[in-house]
Amino acid sequence: MNKIYFGDNLPILKGMESESVDLIYIDPPFNTGKTQKRTTIKTVQSENGDRKGFQGKSYETTQLGTKSYVDSFDSLVDFLRPRLVEAYRILKPSGSLYFHIDYREVHYCKILLDEIFGRECFLNEIIWAYDYGGRAKSKWPPKHDNILYYVKNPESYIFNSGEIDREQYIAPGLVGPIKAERGKLPTDTWWFLYVGKKPTDTWWQTIVPTNGKERVGYPTQKPRKLLDRIIKASSYAGMVVLDFFAGSGTVGESCLALDRKFILVDNNLASLEVMAQRLSKANNIEWIGFTPPHSHMEEKAGIQQTDTDATPIFDSEYLMLAASITHLQAELEKSDDWNDSPFEWILHLPPRQKGMLGRHLVASWCKSKDLLIDKPKDSGESLVINGCKVAIKFSTLWASGVYKFQQIRNDDSDYVLCFGISPKEAHCWVISKSILKQYVIGHMGQHTGAGGQDTAWFSVEPHKPPDWLSPCGGTLDQAFTVLKSLSHRK
């Protein structure tokens, strides 16, 4: 259920559970010292009109309404500090924060966020450049906002580069047809020319035009494309997005269209009234502290909701594993075969690349569990876990419903860790050499490997493993129990 709160966001944030939100976007007051105001008018052609239009025709103006809020604080940093401390607490370990501000306060806010999140968790300063509105004549006209991008864990976070529109190469003939067709990776500059293509960290995109169809009459409304890009990049379907300076509710509208859940908070009655009208088509919103005037709502076109019952529900640890290697997706992506899975892009990678990803997954997972981990000098296929040398084998689920773990050798490793990824689950078995010699090595020959070593393999149906494999793990929790005991085994 989506939620919209009317009230001061600080006590609402304090009442939320720790590590309960996947993505936070906030657009707090910019401390301009002004009253932000948006007046909606209607113009009708009239001989006695009060303004001139095209070809000298006269138009009469009727004021329909005004929405406003005071944008002034003695200290914006002191106002934001307790709210950002709560935001950090609420954010999940793999979560991200996008903090939208302007040139007046961005420097002070970055120092504050570095203090709360840690400087190592700052990934980007995104520049949103636009070309709308008046231009100052006494200084360089400011035509950009700043979006500070932080993650809670820089080693394991969600970033779906495959979901972001790509940017065309300036000279596609120099990179070959495959790269030219895919386009290049973004930087952190998003330009207007590249909206609908892959962005950089300067996003050039006009503000919501005064007479645009998207305009809902709120003074600081942000465009949907801006929020769509952020939500696609840093969350999966079914995840929870929080905006505790919700304004006109653009985050909510974007989440409805992209099949995310949302929590919105604002203490401005005009804001809640705008959201009530804007999101009137949605029937899965819980309003807290505010009763929307349903009888006066007009349905807003363009919001297409997905059946929430059909949204895949992923285990949090499984999503953490996906987050730990999403930054490699742009380099290795080739396939989109597993619909709805965060691992869809690795399904048809070459075996060598899969093996590398498997070792990275295992290392990230072990570190998240506070296991002692190191890499031996003599092998690129093994890790040292809790003092034991462990060979890593990786497999995605085959169409036949089994994992196939290959090139298992009778070498100097103490254990073999077999890690499997299916469309919606992860599995792991930690197998001692004595068990492998009894059931696999010498029994299930594969071929002669490097250095003349004979290799073996075995397959396993994850939910129906053979009896000999059951004590070695299965689920991630079961495998973790085995790994914890490795240092005590001989």
C-alpha positions, 0 to 999 in steps of 0.5 A: 500500500502506498502512503501519503502523510500530511504533517511535519516530516520529522516525527513521521520519519522517526516513526518509520522502521529502520532499513525499510526504504530502498530509495529516497529522493528529496527536493527540500526548500532551497532557502531562497528567502522568498515565498514560492508562488504559482498562480493559475490563470485562464485566458479568453479572447475578448475585445476588452481584454487586459493583454495582447496576444498573437497578431494583436488580438486581445485576451481577458485574464481570469485568475483561477487560484494561487498555491504558495509556500514560504522558502526561508530558514535561519539555518537550512542545515540545522533544519535538515540535519535531524531529518537526514539522520533519520533518512540514513537510518530508514534507508536499506543497506543497498539504498540510495539518496538523491538530494535536490538543491540549488547553488545557494546551499549545495556546498553546506548540504554536501558537508552535512551529507558527508558527515552523516553518510560518509565521504566515501558514500558520495558518488555523484553531483548531478547537474540538472541544467534547464533553459526556462525562465528569466535571465539575470543581467547583473550576473551570470544567469543561474540555470541549473540545480544540483542533485547530490547522489549518495549510497549507504554502502559504496560496495553494494548498491543498486544502479540499473545502468541497463534501464537508463536511456543510452547516449549516442556516439558522436562518431559511431563509425569509430566504435563498430556497429555493435557499440554504435547501436547500443550507445555509450555509457553516461557521465554525470551531466544530463543535457537536453539533447540527450533526454530519451538517450543515455544521460551523464551527470549534467541533465539538460532538461527544461522545467515543466513548461507554464502551459505544459500538459504535465503542469499541475499548478505547484510552484516548484514542480519537477518534470516526470522524466527527471524522476523516472530516470532516478527511480529506474536507475536506483530501484527495482519493481516493487521497491519502496521510494520515499519523498518527505518533501513531496510537493506536487507528488511527482515521485508518486506519479512516477512510482505508479507508472513504474510499478514501485511503492511510495511514501510521500510526506508534506506539511503544506495543505496546497501540496496535498490538494494537488496530489489528491487531484493528480493521483486520483486515478490510483486506488491503492493509496492510504492518506494519513492526516488528510481526507482527499476531496474525492467528489471534486477529483478529476482523473489524470491521464497518463498514469498506467498502473501495473497489477501489484499482485504480479510484482515479483517479491525478491528476498532482500539478500538476493537483491543485495547480491544483485546490487553488489555487481550492478556497476559491472553491468555496463561492461558485460551486458549482452542479454535480457532473457530473464524478465523481471530478474535483477540478474537478467543481464548475466544469463548468457555471458561467456563462461570466463566472465560468469566465473569472474562475476561469481567470485565477485558475488561470493566475495561481496556476500562473505564481506556482508556477513563479516566473514574473513576473506582474502585472495590467494596469490597462486589462483584466480579461481579461489578465495581464502574464507576463514583461513580455508582455501575455497575454489569458487564455481558459479552457474546460472539456472539452466532451462532444464531447471538445474545448476551445472557446476563444472571444472571441479579439480582435485587440487590444493583447495580445501573446499569447493563453493558452488554458487547458483543464481536463478531468476528469483533465488540464489543458492549455495553449497560449501562442499569439502574435498572428502565429499567431492572425492566420494561423489563427484571427483573420479565419478563424473568426469568432464575433460582434461583441464589446464596442466593436464588435470582431469576435471569433474562436474555435477548438476543439481536441482536446487529444490531437490538436491541429492542427500549427500549435498544437503548438509553442505548448504542450499539456501544462503542462510544454510551455506552461511552456517557452513562457512562460519564453521570452516575455520574449526574444521581440519 
